[in-house]
């Protein structure tokens, strides 16, 4: 699959033909997609992006890419409508009435991510919690996929934003969204996002690396052409005529990471070849031919077909020695593995459904995704993911994220901040509304604690506390108070 990521520019134009092409190519109903496009076009009419282009060019681009991933027409609807609730007068009820409840749920999930994370500050100590919050607050994997595509378009058009906003975007990409892309199997998007963020956050290193690579770019391109030709001839002689040989030069960011990890001599292995076969047997046949023809680096060999990675990635990886001390990384995989490895499990739904297969996909939520597609709307919950059920993630008024055990109360939150705050807690606001201190919290709540006169930190308050660790904290505080009195 070669994704069309060409940007859409225009002022006052009709962008339907762009979507129509991919609606037809991916088996979607063009009439239903056009209805959604016209709804979004009308909602965003008159709105502009910072670049001056029509605002609608953004959701149309996101929908175009989502359509190519093959995760269903409701995902395309949600991609078209994902900015409507926050940036126009359109409500979720209107979306549900015009389309269906499922589309409205997807749009709501995308809206909530934006609203809940808008004020969150990303720094080294918050990155892990931020990632967990994102996974915990999203029930449907399609929301994550659409969000990643949305962030990629923002990155591809980042030049129009002020430097401060570019840096904020890049930090979120490195800390949050690139790892999320890896989690859902969208490795292609991860690489694109990484390169964008690298250029923003490390302009000097990026420029230095560009200058270093400029000196060898011609020799790399020549070597790539020669090694591809040599491998293609080898396959032809051995009658492996259905194999596809692809070439690539390693991206800037991945080259930068390799140099940092293994030194500047590793700049010589930027040339890579991917051999795509019809079946697993051919993969091993190709491997044997390569190792008999070229010297290879034993410590750079990995067989992820016989032992797949936990995220479902499968491929044979080997590195051969080419001329002039140049090494070439080679990946060998089937067409099915290639689609999965590059574009994630979503790209395999149609393939698996057509073959009647639901096993062997590697990740539980992927199997749920296939089951949902097979069973229809009644089993929509099979499409949901429940990550980190044991925790919730709530915010302080300043936007800091606090992790708490599921079922925690507002008083638990106070004690999580500081024992003294729990001891002095007299009231609480949850999402700017007064609430009882024993109210159970849920992911996304903004909690504000009011402290007044010192309250009893002894056992009388235990019935308001819902988690064992908080009860232990209160007992500990009470014992300290008792010891001081003694």
Secondary structure, 3 states (H helix, E strand, C coil): CCCCCCCCCCCCCCCHHHHHHHHHHCCCCHHHHHHHHHHHHHHCCCCECCCCCECHHHHHHHHHHHHHHCCCHHHHHHHHHCCHHHHCCCCHHHHHHHCCHHHHHHHHHHHHHHHHHCCCCCCCCCHHHHHHHHHHHCCEHHHHHHHHHHHHHHHHCHHHCCHHHHHHHHHHHHHHHHHHHHHCCCHHHHHHHHHHHHHHHCHHHHHHHHHHHHCCHHHHHHHHHHHHHHHHHHHHHCCCCCCEEEEEECCHHHHHHHHHHHCHHHHHHCEEEEEEECCHHHHHHHHHHHHHHCCECHHHCEECCCCCCCCCCCCEEEEEECCCCCEEEEEEEEHHHHHHHHHCHHHHHHHHHHHCCCCCCCCHHHHHHHHHHHHCHHHHHHHECCCCCCEEEEECCCCCEEEEECCCEHHHHHHHHCHHHHHCEEEEEECCEEECCCCECCCCCEEEEEECCCCCCCHHHHHHCCCHHHHHHHHHHHHHHHHHHC
